[in-house]
Amino acid sequence: MQIKLKPIGVVRNEFRDEIPAGWETALHRIVLDPQWTPALEGIEEFSHVYVLFWLHGIREEVRLHVHPRDRQDLPEVGLFCTRTPRRPNPIGLQLVELVAHEANVLTVRCLDALDGSPVLDIKPYLPAGDSAPAARTPAWLRKLWDEERLSSLSTSREQGCEK
Ligand SMILES: C[S@@+](CC[C@H](N)C(=O)[O-])C[C@H]1O[C@@H](n2cnc3c(N)ncnc32)[C@H](O)[C@@H]1O
């Protein structure tokens, strides 16, 4: 089966090639095609939304096993256990803070998409169904988080952004 996807908009920000340290505080604009403006009515009543985007610049081949964040000291795991951008379908999923809504433009924080990323969908975050406070996580991930808590990267998790 082949699936055709049509972008509904594009991400606009200052990140052309990489997402630098400090990304969690940057503001991004999600500019939707004006035909979708009516479909955003009421979105500002949500504080957070999910953004699904296409990792359009990915050229690297997909590997079935990866070291999380390319860290050789962490165990190799199956690619679906990670958020690696090198995926069979390079779809990015990010929970973002909705800062403003005007017409066809959303201003958001906590987005780890490069400038020009095609946007596939926007969905509201529904706390009752979307959060799992007792969720299980692997030891390697808890190690990463512990390290980040002790470093400057900790801001991203304090802000509620996860890359
Ligand atoms: C690790 S992926 C995770 C994306 C999303 N948060 C997720 O969990 O699906 C995020 C990284 O992908 C890369 N990236 C973001 N947008 C991209 C794009 N349009 N094309 C290629 N790489 C991109 C950046 O290096 C960014 O740090």
The ligand as a Gaussian input file, in Angstrom:
#p B3LYP/6-31G(d) Opt

LIG

0 1
 C       15.326000      13.362000      17.434000
 S       14.146000      14.035000      16.274000
 C       12.676000      13.977000      17.268000
 C       11.525000      14.681000      16.640000
 C       10.258000      14.601000      17.469000
 N       10.372000      15.284000      18.726000
 C        9.869000      13.164000      17.701000
 O        9.994000      12.693000      18.819000
 O        9.427000      12.530000      16.752000
 C       14.526000      15.731000      16.361000
 C       15.770000      16.042000      15.583000
 O       15.511000      15.819000      14.215000
 C       16.188000      16.765000      13.437000
 N       15.201000      17.421000      12.581000
 C       14.177000      18.215000      12.938000
 N       13.475000      18.597000      11.877000
 C       14.060000      18.017000      10.800000
 C       13.804000      18.018000       9.408000
 N       12.781000      18.679000       8.890000
 N       14.621000      17.313000       8.609000
 C       15.663000      16.618000       9.120000
 N       15.962000      16.575000      10.415000
 C       15.181000      17.269000      11.261000
 C       16.856000      17.747000      14.376000
 O       18.200000      17.375000      14.489000
 C       16.166000      17.494000      15.690000
 O       17.034000      17.701000      16.760000

